[in-house]
Amino acid sequence: MCMSESYSHIPDRSLIQECALEHGVDFSLLSKCAEDEEGTHGMDLLRQSVARSEQKGVVYSCTVSGKPADLCR
């Protein structure tokens, strides 16, 4: 929730750390997921997500405010 409320500050490390702390999430585990030994794990997940969205024809992000509600159903 705190990430979506401060969407324009993503990916500021301080925002992510504050959100993790607020919700009892271990920030070191988030970092480990985002960066494996080659520093690619999180980027691979992001690439897969973008590819999946493109395959589905997604053109709007319903996590960004200001989009008409009927587009996010």
N, CA, C and O atoms as a GROMACS GRO file, in nm:
protein
  292
    1MET      N    1   0.083  -0.119   0.000
    1MET     CA    2   0.000   0.000   0.000
    1MET      C    3   0.087   0.126   0.000
    1MET      O    4   0.060   0.221  -0.073
    2CYS      N    5   0.192   0.125   0.082
    2CYS     CA    6   0.275   0.245   0.089
    2CYS      C    7   0.350   0.268  -0.042
    2CYS      O    8   0.381   0.382  -0.075
    3MET      N    9   0.379   0.161  -0.116
    3MET     CA   10   0.446   0.177  -0.245
    3MET      C   11   0.353   0.246  -0.344
    3MET      O   12   0.396   0.335  -0.417
    4SER      N   13   0.226   0.205  -0.347
    4SER     CA   14   0.134   0.264  -0.443
    4SER      C   15   0.100   0.408  -0.406
    4SER      O   16   0.071   0.489  -0.494
    5GLU      N   17   0.102   0.440  -0.278
    5GLU     CA   18   0.074   0.577  -0.235
    5GLU      C   19   0.190   0.672  -0.269
    5GLU      O   20   0.170   0.793  -0.279
    6SER      N   21   0.309   0.617  -0.285
    6SER     CA   22   0.427   0.699  -0.319
    6SER      C   23   0.488   0.650  -0.449
    6SER      O   24   0.610   0.644  -0.463
    7TYR      N   25   0.402   0.616  -0.544
    7TYR     CA   26   0.443   0.556  -0.671
    7TYR      C   27   0.555   0.632  -0.741
    7TYR      O   28   0.645   0.571  -0.798
    8SER      N   29   0.551   0.765  -0.736
    8SER     CA   30   0.651   0.846  -0.807
    8SER      C   31   0.790   0.834  -0.747
    8SER      O   32   0.889   0.876  -0.808
    9HIS      N   33   0.800   0.777  -0.627
    9HIS     CA   34   0.931   0.762  -0.562
    9HIS      C   35   0.993   0.624  -0.583
    9HIS      O   36   1.105   0.598  -0.537
   10ILE      N   37   0.922   0.536  -0.652
   10ILE     CA   38   0.979   0.404  -0.684
   10ILE      C   39   1.085   0.425  -0.791
   10ILE      O   40   1.053   0.494  -0.887
   11PRO      N   41   1.205   0.374  -0.785
   11PRO     CA   42   1.256   0.271  -0.697
   11PRO      C   43   1.350   0.322  -0.589
   11PRO      O   44   1.447   0.254  -0.556
   12ASP      N   45   1.325   0.440  -0.534
   12ASP     CA   46   1.412   0.492  -0.428
   12ASP      C   47   1.429   0.388  -0.317
   12ASP      O   48   1.331   0.338  -0.262
   13ARG      N   49   1.553   0.358  -0.287
   13ARG     CA   50   1.584   0.257  -0.186
   13ARG      C   51   1.520   0.291  -0.051
   13ARG      O   52   1.470   0.202   0.018
   14SER      N   53   1.521   0.418  -0.015
   14SER     CA   54   1.465   0.458   0.115
   14SER      C   55   1.315   0.428   0.122
   14SER      O   56   1.266   0.387   0.228
   15LEU      N   57   1.241   0.448   0.015
   15LEU     CA   58   1.098   0.418   0.012
   15LEU      C   59   1.076   0.269   0.033
   15LEU      O   60   0.988   0.228   0.110
   16ILE      N   61   1.154   0.188  -0.035
   16ILE     CA   62   1.139   0.043  -0.025
   16ILE      C   63   1.173  -0.004   0.117
   16ILE      O   64   1.104  -0.089   0.173
   17GLN      N   65   1.279   0.051   0.173
   17GLN     CA   66   1.316   0.014   0.310
   17GLN      C   67   1.209   0.054   0.409
   17GLN      O   68   1.174  -0.024   0.498
   18GLU      N   69   1.154   0.175   0.395
   18GLU     CA   70   1.049   0.220   0.485
   18GLU      C   71   0.924   0.134   0.474
   18GLU      O   72   0.863   0.097   0.575
   19CYS      N   73   0.886   0.100   0.351
   19CYS     CA   74   0.768   0.015   0.331
   19CYS      C   75   0.789  -0.124   0.390
   19CYS      O   76   0.700  -0.180   0.452
   20ALA      N   77   0.908  -0.178   0.370
   20ALA     CA   78   0.938  -0.310   0.425
   20ALA      C   79   0.928  -0.307   0.577
   20ALA      O   80   0.867  -0.395   0.638
   21LEU      N   81   0.987  -0.206   0.638
   21LEU     CA   82   0.983  -0.193   0.784
   21LEU      C   83   0.839  -0.178   0.832
   21LEU      O   84   0.800  -0.242   0.930
   22GLU      N   85   0.762  -0.095   0.764
   22GLU     CA   86   0.622  -0.069   0.803
   22GLU      C   87   0.538  -0.197   0.801
   22GLU      O   88   0.446  -0.212   0.880
   23HIS      N   89   0.571  -0.288   0.709
   23HIS     CA   90   0.491  -0.410   0.693
   23HIS      C   91   0.560  -0.536   0.743
   23HIS      O   92   0.516  -0.648   0.716
   24GLY      N   93   0.670  -0.518   0.818
   24GLY     CA   94   0.737  -0.631   0.879
   24GLY      C   95   0.805  -0.724   0.781
   24GLY      O   96   0.816  -0.844   0.805
   25VAL      N   97   0.852  -0.669   0.669
   25VAL     CA   98   0.920  -0.748   0.566
   25VAL      C   99   1.070  -0.727   0.582
   25VAL      O  100   1.117  -0.614   0.597
   26ASP      N  101   1.144  -0.835   0.577
   26ASP     CA  102   1.290  -0.830   0.588
   26ASP      C  103   1.350  -0.772   0.459
   26ASP      O  104   1.347  -0.837   0.355
   27PHE      N  105   1.403  -0.650   0.467
   27PHE     CA  106   1.456  -0.583   0.349
   27PHE      C  107   1.570  -0.662   0.286
   27PHE      O  108   1.585  -0.660   0.164
   28SER      N  109   1.650  -0.730   0.365
   28SER     CA  110   1.761  -0.808   0.309
   28SER      C  111   1.709  -0.920   0.219
   28SER      O  112   1.775  -0.956   0.121
   29LEU      N  113   1.593  -0.975   0.251
   29LEU     CA  114   1.534  -1.078   0.165
   29LEU      C  115   1.484  -1.019   0.034
   29LEU      O  116   1.495  -1.081  -0.072
   30LEU      N  117   1.430  -0.898   0.041
   30LEU     CA  118   1.388  -0.830  -0.082
   30LEU      C  119   1.509  -0.804  -0.173
   30LEU      O  120   1.504  -0.825  -0.294
   31SER      N  121   1.616  -0.759  -0.111
   31SER     CA  122   1.739  -0.732  -0.187
   31SER      C  123   1.793  -0.859  -0.250
   31SER      O  124   1.839  -0.858  -0.365
   32LYS      N  125   1.789  -0.967  -0.175
   32LYS     CA  126   1.838  -1.095  -0.226
   32LYS      C  127   1.757  -1.139  -0.348
   32LYS      O  128   1.812  -1.191  -0.444
   33CYS      N  129   1.626  -1.119  -0.342
   33CYS     CA  130   1.540  -1.155  -0.455
   33CYS      C  131   1.571  -1.068  -0.576
   33CYS      O  132   1.578  -1.118  -0.689
   34ALA      N  133   1.590  -0.941  -0.554
   34ALA     CA  134   1.614  -0.848  -0.664
   34ALA      C  135   1.749  -0.870  -0.730
   34ALA      O  136   1.763  -0.852  -0.851
   35GLU      N  137   1.849  -0.909  -0.653
   35GLU     CA  138   1.983  -0.923  -0.707
   35GLU      C  139   2.046  -1.055  -0.663
   35GLU      O  140   2.088  -1.069  -0.548
   36ASP      N  141   2.052  -1.150  -0.755
   36ASP     CA  142   2.124  -1.273  -0.724
   36ASP      C  143   2.273  -1.248  -0.747
   36ASP      O  144   2.315  -1.133  -0.760
   37GLU      N  145   2.353  -1.352  -0.752
   37GLU     CA  146   2.497  -1.335  -0.767
   37GLU      C  147   2.535  -1.254  -0.890
   37GLU      O  148   2.632  -1.178  -0.887
   38GLU      N  149   2.459  -1.269  -0.997
   38GLU     CA  150   2.487  -1.193  -1.120
   38GLU      C  151   2.413  -1.060  -1.123
   38GLU      O  152   2.431  -0.981  -1.216
   39GLY      N  153   2.331  -1.034  -1.021
   39GLY     CA  154   2.255  -0.910  -1.017
   39GLY      C  155   2.143  -0.905  -1.118
   39GLY      O  156   2.104  -0.797  -1.163
   40THR      N  157   2.089  -1.023  -1.156
   40THR     CA  158   1.992  -1.026  -1.264
   40THR      C  159   1.854  -1.079  -1.227
   40THR      O  160   1.759  -1.057  -1.302
   41HIS      N  161   1.840  -1.147  -1.115
   41HIS     CA  162   1.714  -1.216  -1.084
   41HIS      C  163   1.592  -1.122  -1.092
   41HIS      O  164   1.495  -1.153  -1.162
   42GLY      N  165   1.596  -1.011  -1.024
   42GLY     CA  166   1.485  -0.916  -1.027
   42GLY      C  167   1.459  -0.861  -1.166
   42GLY      O  168   1.344  -0.843  -1.205
   43MET      N  169   1.566  -0.834  -1.240
   43MET     CA  170   1.549  -0.785  -1.377
   43MET      C  171   1.487  -0.892  -1.466
   43MET      O  172   1.406  -0.861  -1.553
   44ASP      N  173   1.525  -1.018  -1.445
   44ASP     CA  174   1.463  -1.126  -1.522
   44ASP      C  175   1.314  -1.135  -1.494
   44ASP      O  176   1.234  -1.153  -1.587
   45LEU      N  177   1.275  -1.122  -1.368
   45LEU     CA  178   1.134  -1.124  -1.332
   45LEU      C  179   1.060  -1.007  -1.396
   45LEU      O  180   0.948  -1.023  -1.445
   46LEU      N  181   1.122  -0.890  -1.397
   46LEU     CA  182   1.060  -0.773  -1.459
   46LEU      C  183   1.044  -0.794  -1.609
   46LEU      O  184   0.939  -0.763  -1.665
   47ARG      N  185   1.147  -0.846  -1.675
   47ARG     CA  186   1.139  -0.872  -1.820
   47ARG      C  187   1.027  -0.971  -1.851
   47ARG      O  188   0.952  -0.952  -1.946
   48GLN      N  189   1.016  -1.076  -1.770
   48GLN     CA  190   0.909  -1.174  -1.790
   48GLN      C  191   0.772  -1.111  -1.772
   48GLN      O  192   0.678  -1.141  -1.847
   49SER      N  193   0.759  -1.024  -1.674
   49SER     CA  194   0.633  -0.957  -1.649
   49SER      C  195   0.593  -0.866  -1.765
   49SER      O  196   0.478  -0.864  -1.807
   50VAL      N  197   0.690  -0.792  -1.817
   50VAL     CA  198   0.664  -0.703  -1.931
   50VAL      C  199   0.625  -0.785  -2.054
   50VAL      O  200   0.530  -0.751  -2.124
   51ALA      N  201   0.698  -0.893  -2.079
   51ALA     CA  202   0.667  -0.979  -2.194
   51ALA      C  203   0.526  -1.036  -2.182
   51ALA      O  204   0.451  -1.040  -2.280
   52ARG      N  205   0.489  -1.081  -2.061
   52ARG     CA  206   0.356  -1.136  -2.038
   52ARG      C  207   0.249  -1.029  -2.060
   52ARG      O  208   0.144  -1.057  -2.118
   53SER      N  209   0.275  -0.908  -2.014
   53SER     CA  210   0.180  -0.798  -2.035
   53SER      C  211   0.164  -0.767  -2.182
   53SER      O  212   0.052  -0.744  -2.230
   54GLU      N  213   0.275  -0.765  -2.256
   54GLU     CA  214   0.268  -0.739  -2.400
   54GLU      C  215   0.189  -0.848  -2.471
   54GLU      O  216   0.108  -0.818  -2.559
   55GLN      N  217   0.211  -0.974  -2.434
   55GLN     CA  218   0.138  -1.085  -2.495
   55GLN      C  219  -0.012  -1.074  -2.472
   55GLN      O  220  -0.092  -1.112  -2.557
   56LYS      N  221  -0.050  -1.021  -2.355
   56LYS     CA  222  -0.191  -1.007  -2.320
   56LYS      C  223  -0.252  -0.879  -2.377
   56LYS      O  224  -0.373  -0.859  -2.367
   57GLY      N  225  -0.169  -0.792  -2.437
   57GLY     CA  226  -0.219  -0.668  -2.494
   57GLY      C  227  -0.247  -0.560  -2.391
   57GLY      O  228  -0.328  -0.471  -2.415
   58VAL      N  229  -0.181  -0.567  -2.276
   58VAL     CA  230  -0.202  -0.468  -2.171
   58VAL      C  231  -0.143  -0.334  -2.214
   58VAL      O  232  -0.028  -0.326  -2.257
   59VAL      N  233  -0.224  -0.228  -2.202
   59VAL     CA  234  -0.177  -0.094  -2.238
   59VAL      C  235  -0.191   0.006  -2.124
   59VAL      O  236  -0.137   0.116  -2.132
   60TYR      N  237  -0.262  -0.031  -2.018
   60TYR     CA  238  -0.281   0.057  -1.903
   60TYR      C  239  -0.237  -0.013  -1.776
   60TYR      O  240  -0.256  -0.134  -1.762
   61SER      N  241  -0.180   0.063  -1.685
   61SER     CA  242  -0.146   0.010  -1.553
   61SER      C  243  -0.251   0.059  -1.455
   61SER      O  244  -0.266   0.179  -1.434
   62CYS      N  245  -0.322  -0.033  -1.396
   62CYS     CA  246  -0.426   0.005  -1.300
   62CYS      C  247  -0.368   0.037  -1.163
   62CYS      O  248  -0.443   0.069  -1.071
   63THR      N  249  -0.236   0.030  -1.148
   63THR     CA  250  -0.174   0.073  -1.024
   63THR      C  251  -0.141   0.220  -1.027
   63THR      O  252  -0.103   0.278  -0.925
   64VAL      N  253  -0.154   0.282  -1.143
   64VAL     CA  254  -0.127   0.425  -1.157
   64VAL      C  255  -0.260   0.498  -1.151
   64VAL      O  256  -0.350   0.472  -1.232
   65SER      N  257  -0.273   0.590  -1.058
   65SER     CA  258  -0.399   0.662  -1.045
   65SER      C  259  -0.422   0.748  -1.168
   65SER      O  260  -0.328   0.786  -1.238
   66GLY      N  261  -0.548   0.779  -1.192
   66GLY     CA  262  -0.583   0.865  -1.302
   66GLY      C  263  -0.634   0.787  -1.423
   66GLY      O  264  -0.681   0.847  -1.519
   67LYS      N  265  -0.626   0.655  -1.419
   67LYS     CA  266  -0.680   0.574  -1.528
   67LYS      C  267  -0.830   0.554  -1.503
   67LYS      O  268  -0.871   0.533  -1.390
   68PRO      N  269  -0.909   0.561  -1.609
   68PRO     CA  270  -1.054   0.538  -1.592
   68PRO      C  271  -1.079   0.400  -1.533
   68PRO      O  272  -1.018   0.302  -1.576
   69ALA      N  273  -1.166   0.392  -1.435
   69ALA     CA  274  -1.194   0.267  -1.364
   69ALA      C  275  -1.239   0.157  -1.458
   69ALA      O  276  -1.207   0.040  -1.434
   70ASP      N  277  -1.313   0.190  -1.563
   70ASP     CA  278  -1.363   0.084  -1.653
   70ASP      C  279  -1.251   0.018  -1.733
   70ASP      O  280  -1.270  -0.090  -1.788
   71LEU      N  281  -1.134   0.082  -1.740
   71LEU     CA  282  -1.020   0.021  -1.810
   71LEU      C  283  -0.947  -0.079  -1.723
   71LEU      O  284  -0.865  -0.157  -1.772
   72CYS      N  285  -0.976  -0.078  -1.594
   72CYS     CA  286  -0.902  -0.162  -1.499
   72CYS      C  287  -0.984  -0.278  -1.447
   72CYS      O  288  -0.962  -0.326  -1.336
   73ARG      N  289  -1.077  -0.324  -1.526
   73ARG     CA  290  -1.160  -0.438  -1.485
   73ARG      C  291  -1.122  -0.559  -1.563
   73ARG      O  292  -1.179  -0.666  -1.543
   0.00000   0.00000   0.00000
